[in-house]
């Protein structure tokens, strides 16, 4: 299952006719539509100077949280820790930003480009304890693939806002 999906991810990122933002949008749609426990899939990009995260391409319900300060919520903590954050039960977290009351668990994995934490992929699930090490490994692999196809020097337009 994951192997077939990994091939799809590579195919999509290799597409010479698409810009990186469109590729990331297609990636969000692919993951959300293929993996039933992925209820919301999106990217946040970091503005290192302002210490804020900015919503990029996503698939799922629109969210009010288009800008998140470093340190706030699961996403903001990952911006500072440089490590993934797997939350089996969001109701047990004090430092958590609720995007929707139906979300029960969350997994955020940092995106490193040229060794720099430039943002993250954020997955929400309506299921409790939806994610395991397989999801962590897969999403770290996905982000490594994105880094390989990242246009040199590209800064996502979202972070200028
Ligand atoms: N729950 C996240 C905020 C982003 S929304 O899930 C899309 C957090 O606590 O950082």
Backbone and ligand atoms as CSV (ligand in chain L), in Angstrom:
chain,resi,resn,atom,element,x,y,z
A,1,UNK,N,N,0.842,-1.208,0.000
A,1,UNK,CA,C,0.000,0.000,0.000
A,1,UNK,C,C,0.881,1.263,0.000
A,2,UNK,N,N,1.711,1.397,1.031
A,2,UNK,CA,C,2.564,2.572,1.121
A,2,UNK,C,C,3.519,2.637,-0.072
A,3,UNK,N,N,3.967,1.456,-0.588
A,3,UNK,CA,C,4.894,1.462,-1.726
A,3,UNK,C,C,4.257,2.057,-2.974
A,4,UNK,N,N,3.007,1.664,-3.231
A,4,UNK,CA,C,2.287,2.213,-4.389
A,4,UNK,C,C,2.094,3.715,-4.208
A,5,UNK,N,N,1.782,4.102,-2.986
A,5,UNK,CA,C,1.569,5.524,-2.693
A,5,UNK,C,C,2.875,6.313,-2.852
A,6,UNK,N,N,3.977,5.711,-2.394
A,6,UNK,CA,C,5.280,6.377,-2.541
A,6,UNK,C,C,5.594,6.628,-4.015
A,7,UNK,N,N,5.247,5.674,-4.869
A,7,UNK,CA,C,5.475,5.851,-6.308
A,7,UNK,C,C,4.639,7.004,-6.853
A,8,UNK,N,N,3.383,7.073,-6.383
A,8,UNK,CA,C,2.499,8.177,-6.805
A,8,UNK,C,C,3.076,9.522,-6.387
A,9,UNK,N,N,3.588,9.571,-5.146
A,9,UNK,CA,C,4.161,10.813,-4.619
A,9,UNK,C,C,5.343,11.244,-5.489
A,10,UNK,N,N,6.221,10.285,-5.816
A,10,UNK,CA,C,7.400,10.619,-6.626
A,10,UNK,C,C,7.006,11.115,-8.009
A,11,UNK,N,N,6.011,10.435,-8.587
A,11,UNK,CA,C,5.546,10.800,-9.923
A,11,UNK,C,C,5.052,12.249,-9.942
A,12,UNK,N,N,4.271,12.544,-8.918
A,12,UNK,CA,C,3.671,13.876,-8.804
A,12,UNK,C,C,4.734,14.974,-8.614
A,13,UNK,N,N,5.742,14.674,-7.786
A,13,UNK,CA,C,6.769,15.683,-7.514
A,13,UNK,C,C,7.713,15.873,-8.702
A,14,UNK,N,N,7.828,14.820,-9.520
A,14,UNK,CA,C,8.722,14.887,-10.683
A,14,UNK,C,C,8.109,15.644,-11.853
A,15,UNK,N,N,6.805,15.882,-11.805
A,15,UNK,CA,C,6.084,16.477,-12.934
A,15,UNK,C,C,6.685,17.830,-13.333
A,16,UNK,N,N,7.295,17.858,-14.511
A,16,UNK,CA,C,8.008,19.065,-14.966
A,16,UNK,C,C,7.060,20.206,-15.311
A,17,UNK,N,N,5.787,19.871,-15.523
A,17,UNK,CA,C,4.846,20.898,-15.975
A,17,UNK,C,C,4.177,21.640,-14.827
A,18,UNK,N,N,4.455,21.210,-13.590
A,18,UNK,CA,C,3.794,21.840,-12.438
A,18,UNK,C,C,4.796,22.628,-11.604
A,19,UNK,N,N,4.341,23.763,-11.047
A,19,UNK,CA,C,5.162,24.526,-10.112
A,19,UNK,C,C,5.062,23.882,-8.732
A,20,UNK,N,N,6.001,24.210,-7.847
A,20,UNK,CA,C,6.071,23.529,-6.549
A,20,UNK,C,C,4.754,23.663,-5.759
A,21,UNK,N,N,4.139,24.840,-5.791
A,21,UNK,CA,C,2.903,25.028,-5.032
A,21,UNK,C,C,1.785,24.103,-5.529
A,22,UNK,N,N,1.700,23.952,-6.844
A,22,UNK,CA,C,0.694,23.061,-7.436
A,22,UNK,C,C,1.007,21.606,-7.088
A,23,UNK,N,N,2.305,21.264,-7.057
A,23,UNK,CA,C,2.694,19.903,-6.684
A,23,UNK,C,C,2.289,19.611,-5.246
A,24,UNK,N,N,2.522,20.594,-4.367
A,24,UNK,CA,C,2.174,20.386,-2.950
A,24,UNK,C,C,0.661,20.290,-2.772
A,25,UNK,N,N,-0.081,21.058,-3.569
A,25,UNK,CA,C,-1.548,20.948,-3.523
A,25,UNK,C,C,-1.990,19.548,-3.969
A,26,UNK,N,N,-1.404,19.068,-5.070
A,26,UNK,CA,C,-1.744,17.725,-5.557
A,26,UNK,C,C,-1.373,16.665,-4.536
A,27,UNK,N,N,-0.258,16.881,-3.854
A,27,UNK,CA,C,0.198,15.951,-2.822
A,27,UNK,C,C,-0.805,15.900,-1.656
A,28,UNK,N,N,-1.247,17.067,-1.200
A,28,UNK,CA,C,-2.246,17.117,-0.112
A,28,UNK,C,C,-3.508,16.351,-0.525
A,29,UNK,N,N,-3.965,16.606,-1.753
A,29,UNK,CA,C,-5.183,15.941,-2.240
A,29,UNK,C,C,-4.970,14.426,-2.301
A,30,UNK,N,N,-3.794,14.017,-2.824
A,30,UNK,CA,C,-3.499,12.583,-2.948
A,30,UNK,C,C,-3.523,11.895,-1.579
A,31,UNK,N,N,-2.828,12.478,-0.600
A,31,UNK,CA,C,-2.744,11.837,0.728
A,31,UNK,C,C,-4.117,11.793,1.393
A,32,UNK,N,N,-4.855,12.908,1.313
A,32,UNK,CA,C,-6.184,12.948,1.947
A,32,UNK,C,C,-7.130,11.933,1.302
A,33,UNK,N,N,-7.057,11.834,-0.035
A,33,UNK,CA,C,-7.984,10.942,-0.740
A,33,UNK,C,C,-7.594,9.472,-0.648
A,34,UNK,N,N,-6.307,9.190,-0.373
A,34,UNK,CA,C,-5.841,7.799,-0.365
A,34,UNK,C,C,-5.879,7.189,1.032
A,35,UNK,N,N,-5.592,8.011,2.045
A,35,UNK,CA,C,-5.480,7.476,3.405
A,35,UNK,C,C,-6.687,7.950,4.224
A,36,UNK,N,N,-7.616,7.047,4.521
A,36,UNK,CA,C,-8.883,7.445,5.155
A,36,UNK,C,C,-8.707,8.107,6.523
A,37,UNK,N,N,-7.598,7.790,7.230
A,37,UNK,CA,C,-7.420,8.420,8.544
A,37,UNK,C,C,-6.796,9.818,8.444
A,38,UNK,N,N,-6.462,10.274,7.218
A,38,UNK,CA,C,-5.949,11.633,7.030
A,38,UNK,C,C,-7.143,12.537,6.692
A,39,UNK,N,N,-7.696,13.206,7.696
A,39,UNK,CA,C,-8.898,14.027,7.511
A,39,UNK,C,C,-8.551,15.407,6.944
A,40,UNK,N,N,-7.405,15.919,7.355
A,40,UNK,CA,C,-6.943,17.239,6.889
A,40,UNK,C,C,-5.440,17.132,6.674
A,41,UNK,N,N,-4.977,17.593,5.511
A,41,UNK,CA,C,-3.556,17.517,5.169
A,41,UNK,C,C,-3.117,18.896,4.674
A,42,UNK,N,N,-2.103,19.480,5.305
A,42,UNK,CA,C,-1.690,20.803,4.847
A,42,UNK,C,C,-0.247,21.125,5.186
A,43,UNK,N,N,0.238,22.199,4.561
A,43,UNK,CA,C,1.592,22.678,4.817
A,43,UNK,C,C,1.550,24.050,5.481
A,44,UNK,N,N,2.451,24.239,6.434
A,44,UNK,CA,C,2.737,25.572,6.964
A,44,UNK,C,C,4.191,25.887,6.645
A,45,UNK,N,N,4.452,27.164,6.278
A,45,UNK,CA,C,5.818,27.601,5.988
A,45,UNK,C,C,6.258,28.646,6.998
A,46,UNK,N,N,7.533,28.580,7.371
A,46,UNK,CA,C,8.059,29.436,8.439
A,46,UNK,C,C,8.639,30.735,7.907
A,47,UNK,N,N,8.299,31.843,8.584
A,47,UNK,CA,C,9.012,33.099,8.414
A,47,UNK,C,C,9.963,33.200,9.603
A,48,UNK,N,N,11.242,32.893,9.368
A,48,UNK,CA,C,12.215,32.774,10.465
A,48,UNK,C,C,12.427,34.095,11.185
A,49,UNK,N,N,12.330,35.223,10.464
A,49,UNK,CA,C,12.545,36.531,11.097
A,49,UNK,C,C,11.384,36.906,12.006
A,50,UNK,N,N,10.181,36.755,11.488
A,50,UNK,CA,C,8.995,37.120,12.281
A,50,UNK,C,C,8.625,36.029,13.281
A,51,UNK,N,N,9.203,34.839,13.122
A,51,UNK,CA,C,8.861,33.683,13.952
A,51,UNK,C,C,7.365,33.374,13.890
A,52,UNK,N,N,6.895,33.238,12.644
A,52,UNK,CA,C,5.500,32.865,12.417
A,52,UNK,C,C,5.432,31.786,11.342
A,53,UNK,N,N,4.378,30.968,11.431
A,53,UNK,CA,C,4.092,29.960,10.413
A,53,UNK,C,C,2.914,30.447,9.577
A,54,UNK,N,N,2.954,30.131,8.265
A,54,UNK,CA,C,1.899,30.608,7.368
A,54,UNK,C,C,1.340,29.448,6.564
A,55,UNK,N,N,0.014,29.384,6.529
A,55,UNK,CA,C,-0.661,28.276,5.841
A,55,UNK,C,C,-0.349,28.283,4.351
A,56,UNK,N,N,0.043,27.134,3.839
A,56,UNK,CA,C,0.288,26.938,2.408
A,56,UNK,C,C,-0.817,26.073,1.824
A,57,UNK,N,N,-0.494,25.263,0.819
A,57,UNK,CA,C,-1.496,24.377,0.232
A,57,UNK,C,C,-2.055,23.404,1.278
A,58,UNK,N,N,-3.349,23.118,1.188
A,58,UNK,CA,C,-3.967,22.153,2.107
A,58,UNK,C,C,-5.161,21.498,1.441
A,59,UNK,N,N,-5.551,20.370,1.995
A,59,UNK,CA,C,-6.735,19.660,1.516
A,59,UNK,C,C,-7.585,19.302,2.725
A,60,UNK,N,N,-8.832,19.702,2.701
A,60,UNK,CA,C,-9.725,19.491,3.847
A,60,UNK,C,C,-10.465,20.778,4.143
A,61,UNK,N,N,-11.108,20.834,5.297
A,61,UNK,CA,C,-11.924,21.997,5.645
A,61,UNK,C,C,-11.046,23.241,5.796
A,62,UNK,N,N,-11.531,24.410,5.338
A,62,UNK,CA,C,-10.778,25.655,5.531
A,62,UNK,C,C,-10.546,25.899,7.020
A,63,UNK,N,N,-9.390,26.490,7.348
A,63,UNK,CA,C,-9.061,26.766,8.744
A,63,UNK,C,C,-8.857,28.267,8.949
A,64,UNK,N,N,-9.230,28.762,10.138
A,64,UNK,CA,C,-8.989,30.170,10.494
A,64,UNK,C,C,-7.516,30.409,10.798
A,65,UNK,N,N,-6.778,29.324,11.081
A,65,UNK,CA,C,-5.409,29.478,11.562
A,65,UNK,C,C,-4.427,29.537,10.402
A,66,UNK,N,N,-4.432,30.688,9.729
A,66,UNK,CA,C,-3.554,30.872,8.572
A,66,UNK,C,C,-2.185,31.391,9.001
A,67,UNK,N,N,-2.086,31.899,10.226
A,67,UNK,CA,C,-0.809,32.385,10.757
A,67,UNK,C,C,-0.678,31.933,12.212
A,68,UNK,N,N,0.392,31.193,12.527
A,68,UNK,CA,C,0.597,30.632,13.869
A,68,UNK,C,C,1.981,31.054,14.373
A,69,UNK,N,N,2.060,31.719,15.530
A,69,UNK,CA,C,3.374,32.086,16.066
A,69,UNK,C,C,4.193,30.851,16.463
A,70,UNK,N,N,5.508,30.913,16.285
A,70,UNK,CA,C,6.391,29.841,16.770
A,70,UNK,C,C,6.072,29.601,18.253
A,71,UNK,N,N,6.053,28.349,18.651
A,71,UNK,CA,C,5.812,27.997,20.055
A,71,UNK,C,C,4.353,27.724,20.372
A,72,UNK,N,N,3.441,28.236,19.501
A,72,UNK,CA,C,2.011,28.053,19.783
A,72,UNK,C,C,1.457,26.834,19.062
A,73,UNK,N,N,0.690,26.020,19.802
A,73,UNK,CA,C,0.065,24.841,19.207
A,73,UNK,C,C,1.096,23.771,18.872
A,74,UNK,N,N,0.623,22.695,18.299
A,74,UNK,CA,C,1.510,21.593,17.918
A,74,UNK,C,C,2.446,22.076,16.807
A,75,UNK,N,N,1.871,22.813,15.849
A,75,UNK,CA,C,2.670,23.314,14.724
A,75,UNK,C,C,3.774,24.248,15.206
A,76,UNK,N,N,3.414,25.204,16.064
A,76,UNK,CA,C,4.388,26.172,16.561
A,76,UNK,C,C,5.498,25.516,17.361
A,77,UNK,N,N,5.175,24.434,18.046
A,77,UNK,CA,C,6.206,23.721,18.815
A,77,UNK,C,C,7.183,23.006,17.891
A,78,UNK,N,N,6.673,22.459,16.789
A,78,UNK,CA,C,7.544,21.763,15.826
A,78,UNK,C,C,8.469,22.760,15.110
A,79,UNK,N,N,7.992,24.004,14.926
A,79,UNK,CA,C,8.836,25.039,14.312
A,79,UNK,C,C,10.084,25.270,15.155
A,80,UNK,N,N,9.962,25.066,16.480
A,80,UNK,CA,C,11.103,25.313,17.379
A,80,UNK,C,C,11.898,24.051,17.705
A,81,UNK,N,N,11.212,22.889,17.754
A,81,UNK,CA,C,11.896,21.662,18.203
A,81,UNK,C,C,12.677,20.982,17.082
A,82,UNK,N,N,12.293,21.262,15.824
A,82,UNK,CA,C,12.896,20.586,14.658
A,82,UNK,C,C,12.664,19.081,14.672
A,83,UNK,N,N,11.663,18.628,15.383
A,83,UNK,CA,C,11.358,17.192,15.428
A,83,UNK,C,C,9.862,16.992,15.229
A,84,UNK,N,N,9.486,15.789,14.809
A,84,UNK,CA,C,8.061,15.529,14.605
A,84,UNK,C,C,7.327,15.518,15.950
A,85,UNK,N,N,6.013,15.724,15.899
A,85,UNK,CA,C,5.179,15.708,17.110
A,85,UNK,C,C,3.946,14.868,16.791
A,86,UNK,N,N,3.859,13.711,17.443
A,86,UNK,CA,C,2.724,12.810,17.249
A,86,UNK,C,C,1.803,12.948,18.456
A,87,UNK,N,N,0.569,13.340,18.216
A,87,UNK,CA,C,-0.401,13.553,19.298
A,87,UNK,C,C,-1.537,12.534,19.163
A,88,UNK,N,N,-1.534,11.497,20.011
A,88,UNK,CA,C,-2.567,10.460,19.900
A,88,UNK,C,C,-3.958,10.970,20.287
A,89,UNK,N,N,-3.979,11.969,21.224
A,89,UNK,CA,C,-5.258,12.486,21.725
A,89,UNK,C,C,-5.097,13.991,21.960
A,90,UNK,N,N,-5.666,14.804,21.076
A,90,UNK,CA,C,-5.447,16.256,21.177
A,90,UNK,C,C,-6.052,16.842,22.455
A,91,UNK,N,N,-7.057,16.175,23.023
A,91,UNK,CA,C,-7.707,16.711,24.235
A,91,UNK,C,C,-6.766,16.652,25.444
A,92,UNK,N,N,-5.683,15.860,25.329
A,92,UNK,CA,C,-4.714,15.753,26.425
A,92,UNK,C,C,-3.606,16.803,26.321
A,93,UNK,N,N,-3.648,17.654,25.271
A,93,UNK,CA,C,-2.591,18.657,25.053
A,93,UNK,C,C,-3.034,20.034,25.551
A,94,UNK,N,N,-2.203,20.689,26.354
A,94,UNK,CA,C,-2.500,22.057,26.804
A,94,UNK,C,C,-2.193,23.061,25.691
A,95,UNK,N,N,-1.040,22.878,25.051
A,95,UNK,CA,C,-0.607,23.804,24.009
A,95,UNK,C,C,-1.060,23.257,22.659
A,96,UNK,N,N,-2.334,23.477,22.367
A,96,UNK,CA,C,-2.944,22.927,21.155
A,96,UNK,C,C,-3.913,23.948,20.587
A,97,UNK,N,N,-3.922,24.108,19.256
A,97,UNK,CA,C,-4.865,25.019,18.593
A,97,UNK,C,C,-5.888,24.161,17.855
A,98,UNK,N,N,-7.135,24.236,18.257
A,98,UNK,CA,C,-8.184,23.425,17.618
A,98,UNK,C,C,-8.628,24.078,16.315
A,99,UNK,N,N,-8.504,23.326,15.219
A,99,UNK,CA,C,-8.997,23.839,13.939
A,99,UNK,C,C,-10.440,23.437,13.735
A,100,UNK,N,N,-10.781,22.269,14.266
A,100,UNK,CA,C,-12.150,21.781,14.154
A,100,UNK,C,C,-12.399,20.875,15.355
A,101,UNK,N,N,-13.611,20.925,15.872
A,101,UNK,CA,C,-13.910,20.139,17.080
A,101,UNK,C,C,-13.917,18.644,16.793
A,102,UNK,N,N,-13.997,18.276,15.513
A,102,UNK,CA,C,-14.039,16.844,15.171
A,102,UNK,C,C,-12.648,16.202,15.173
A,103,UNK,N,N,-11.600,17.031,15.225
A,103,UNK,CA,C,-10.234,16.471,15.190
A,103,UNK,C,C,-9.886,15.825,16.525
A,104,UNK,N,N,-9.371,14.577,16.448
A,104,UNK,CA,C,-9.047,13.817,17.674
A,104,UNK,C,C,-7.545,13.579,17.843
A,105,UNK,N,N,-6.826,13.476,16.711
A,105,UNK,CA,C,-5.382,13.248,16.813
A,105,UNK,C,C,-4.671,13.995,15.687
A,106,UNK,N,N,-3.360,14.178,15.868
A,106,UNK,CA,C,-2.610,15.030,14.929
A,106,UNK,C,C,-1.160,14.561,14.827
A,107,UNK,N,N,-0.578,14.764,13.644
A,107,UNK,CA,C,0.838,14.462,13.437
A,107,UNK,C,C,1.450,15.587,12.601
A,108,UNK,N,N,2.508,16.195,13.137
A,108,UNK,CA,C,3.197,17.280,12.432
A,108,UNK,C,C,4.656,16.870,12.229
A,109,UNK,N,N,5.135,16.966,10.991
A,109,UNK,CA,C,6.500,16.537,10.649
A,109,UNK,C,C,7.220,17.696,9.957
A,110,UNK,N,N,8.387,18.115,10.501
A,110,UNK,CA,C,9.094,19.251,9.912
A,110,UNK,C,C,9.615,18.960,8.508
A,111,UNK,N,N,9.682,20.035,7.715
A,111,UNK,CA,C,10.209,19.957,6.351
A,111,UNK,C,C,11.557,20.671,6.308
A,112,UNK,N,N,12.604,19.906,6.033
A,112,UNK,CA,C,13.954,20.475,5.963
A,112,UNK,C,C,14.364,20.621,4.506
A,113,UNK,N,N,14.770,21.832,4.145
A,113,UNK,CA,C,15.343,22.042,2.813
A,113,UNK,C,C,16.748,22.590,3.025
A,114,UNK,N,N,17.728,21.927,2.453
A,114,UNK,CA,C,19.144,22.271,2.639
A,114,UNK,C,C,19.471,22.408,4.130
A,115,UNK,N,N,18.952,21.488,4.930
A,115,UNK,CA,C,19.269,21.431,6.358
A,115,UNK,C,C,18.500,22.425,7.222
A,116,UNK,N,N,17.631,23.236,6.611
A,116,UNK,CA,C,16.900,24.264,7.354
A,116,UNK,C,C,15.440,23.860,7.515
A,117,UNK,N,N,14.899,24.045,8.730
A,117,UNK,CA,C,13.484,23.754,8.994
A,117,UNK,C,C,12.640,24.883,8.403
A,118,UNK,N,N,12.095,24.654,7.198
A,118,UNK,CA,C,11.382,25.746,6.501
A,118,UNK,C,C,9.873,25.684,6.695
A,119,UNK,N,N,9.413,24.646,7.389
A,119,UNK,CA,C,7.972,24.515,7.595
A,119,UNK,C,C,7.633,23.096,7.989
A,120,UNK,N,N,6.450,22.656,7.612
A,120,UNK,CA,C,6.006,21.357,8.101
A,120,UNK,C,C,4.789,20.858,7.329
A,121,UNK,N,N,4.616,19.543,7.400
A,121,UNK,CA,C,3.346,18.961,6.942
A,121,UNK,C,C,2.541,18.632,8.197
A,122,UNK,N,N,1.273,18.999,8.162
A,122,UNK,CA,C,0.384,18.836,9.321
A,122,UNK,C,C,-0.768,17.929,8.910
A,123,UNK,N,N,-0.957,16.843,9.666
A,123,UNK,CA,C,-2.063,15.920,9.387
A,123,UNK,C,C,-2.993,15.879,10.598
A,124,UNK,N,N,-4.275,16.087,10.363
A,124,UNK,CA,C,-5.298,15.939,11.405
A,124,UNK,C,C,-6.121,14.695,11.112
A,125,UNK,N,N,-6.611,14.058,12.177
A,125,UNK,CA,C,-7.513,12.922,11.985
A,125,UNK,C,C,-8.727,13.031,12.890
A,126,UNK,N,N,-9.864,12.597,12.377
A,126,UNK,CA,C,-11.078,12.526,13.189
A,126,UNK,C,C,-11.079,11.281,14.071
A,127,UNK,N,N,-10.082,10.409,13.863
A,127,UNK,CA,C,-9.958,9.200,14.692
A,127,UNK,C,C,-8.985,9.457,15.841
A,128,UNK,N,N,-9.298,8.875,16.978
A,128,UNK,CA,C,-8.384,8.897,18.111
A,128,UNK,C,C,-7.209,7.960,17.801
A,129,UNK,N,N,-6.004,8.347,18.196
A,129,UNK,CA,C,-4.810,7.507,18.003
A,129,UNK,C,C,-4.684,6.999,16.566
A,130,UNK,N,N,-4.866,7.902,15.621
A,130,UNK,CA,C,-4.896,7.498,14.208
A,130,UNK,C,C,-3.507,7.174,13.653
A,131,UNK,N,N,-2.455,7.766,14.243
A,131,UNK,CA,C,-1.125,7.699,13.627
A,131,UNK,C,C,-0.151,6.818,14.411
A,132,UNK,N,N,0.772,6.207,13.667
A,132,UNK,CA,C,1.812,5.396,14.298
A,132,UNK,C,C,3.157,5.672,13.615
A,133,UNK,N,N,4.151,4.869,13.972
A,133,UNK,CA,C,5.508,5.091,13.441
A,133,UNK,C,C,5.546,4.980,11.914
A,134,UNK,N,N,4.665,4.171,11.352
A,134,UNK,CA,C,4.626,4.028,9.892
A,134,UNK,C,C,4.272,5.366,9.225
A,135,UNK,N,N,3.336,6.096,9.836
A,135,UNK,CA,C,2.972,7.423,9.311
A,135,UNK,C,C,4.144,8.394,9.447
A,136,UNK,N,N,4.840,8.322,10.595
A,136,UNK,CA,C,6.002,9.196,10.814
A,136,UNK,C,C,7.051,8.927,9.736
A,137,UNK,N,N,7.390,7.639,9.538
A,137,UNK,CA,C,8.401,7.269,8.543
A,137,UNK,C,C,7.977,7.734,7.152
A,138,UNK,N,N,6.716,7.490,6.839
A,138,UNK,CA,C,6.205,7.853,5.513
A,138,UNK,C,C,6.294,9.369,5.293
A,139,UNK,N,N,5.850,10.151,6.266
A,139,UNK,CA,C,5.824,11.613,6.091
A,139,UNK,C,C,7.235,12.207,6.098
A,140,UNK,N,N,8.148,11.601,6.854
A,140,UNK,CA,C,9.545,12.054,6.796
A,140,UNK,C,C,10.115,11.768,5.406
A,141,UNK,N,N,9.735,10.624,4.858
A,141,UNK,CA,C,10.147,10.283,3.493
A,141,UNK,C,C,9.536,11.273,2.488
A,142,UNK,N,N,8.244,11.565,2.629
A,142,UNK,CA,C,7.565,12.524,1.745
A,142,UNK,C,C,8.292,13.868,1.778
A,143,UNK,N,N,8.607,14.355,2.988
A,143,UNK,CA,C,9.270,15.656,3.106
A,143,UNK,C,C,10.676,15.634,2.502
A,144,UNK,N,N,11.373,14.513,2.635
A,144,UNK,CA,C,12.699,14.386,2.017
A,144,UNK,C,C,12.582,14.438,0.488
A,145,UNK,N,N,11.515,13.850,-0.028
A,145,UNK,CA,C,11.271,13.909,-1.485
A,145,UNK,C,C,10.998,15.345,-1.921
A,146,UNK,N,N,10.157,16.051,-1.141
A,146,UNK,CA,C,9.840,17.450,-1.456
A,146,UNK,C,C,11.138,18.259,-1.503
A,147,UNK,N,N,12.000,18.033,-0.504
A,147,UNK,CA,C,13.267,18.779,-0.432
A,147,UNK,C,C,14.101,18.551,-1.691
A,148,UNK,N,N,14.067,17.315,-2.212
A,148,UNK,CA,C,14.847,16.983,-3.411
A,148,UNK,C,C,14.366,17.747,-4.636
A,149,UNK,N,N,13.051,18.007,-4.665
A,149,UNK,CA,C,12.473,18.674,-5.840
A,149,UNK,C,C,12.217,20.157,-5.589
A,150,UNK,N,N,12.670,20.660,-4.441
A,150,UNK,CA,C,12.446,22.071,-4.094
A,150,UNK,C,C,13.271,22.963,-5.012
A,151,UNK,N,N,12.645,23.959,-5.659
A,151,UNK,CA,C,13.438,24.844,-6.528
A,151,UNK,C,C,14.444,25.632,-5.695
A,152,UNK,N,N,15.673,25.681,-6.160
A,152,UNK,CA,C,16.744,26.311,-5.382
A,152,UNK,C,C,16.401,27.767,-5.038
A,153,UNK,N,N,16.477,28.090,-3.758
A,153,UNK,CA,C,16.254,29.471,-3.320
A,153,UNK,C,C,14.795,29.893,-3.251
A,154,UNK,N,N,13.879,28.978,-3.555
A,154,UNK,CA,C,12.454,29.350,-3.582
A,154,UNK,C,C,11.916,29.612,-2.177
A,155,UNK,N,N,11.230,30.766,-2.008
A,155,UNK,CA,C,10.576,31.115,-0.746
A,155,UNK,C,C,9.077,31.163,-0.997
A,156,UNK,N,N,8.293,30.342,-0.288
A,156,UNK,CA,C,6.848,30.313,-0.563
A,156,UNK,C,C,6.232,31.706,-0.383
A,157,UNK,N,N,5.331,32.080,-1.291
A,157,UNK,CA,C,4.770,33.434,-1.250
A,157,UNK,C,C,3.985,33.691,0.036
A,158,UNK,N,N,3.457,32.635,0.643
A,158,UNK,CA,C,2.639,32.799,1.852
A,158,UNK,C,C,3.381,33.519,2.970
A,159,UNK,N,N,4.685,33.311,3.078
A,159,UNK,CA,C,5.382,33.840,4.250
A,159,UNK,C,C,5.638,35.343,4.159
A,160,UNK,N,N,5.377,35.929,2.989
A,160,UNK,CA,C,5.546,37.379,2.869
A,160,UNK,C,C,4.350,38.125,3.423
A,161,UNK,N,N,3.236,37.398,3.628
A,161,UNK,CA,C,1.974,38.050,4.021
A,161,UNK,C,C,1.962,38.527,5.455
L,1,LIG,N1,N,-3.825,21.940,15.451
L,1,LIG,C1,C,-2.717,22.731,15.026
L,1,LIG,C2,C,-3.157,23.973,14.305
L,1,LIG,C3,C,-3.291,23.787,12.841
L,1,LIG,S1,S,-4.791,23.091,12.397
L,1,LIG,O1,O,-4.783,21.686,12.902
L,1,LIG,C4,C,-4.946,23.036,10.744
L,1,LIG,C5,C,-1.843,23.105,16.197
L,1,LIG,O2,O,-2.180,22.827,17.347
L,1,LIG,O3,O,-0.797,23.701,15.969
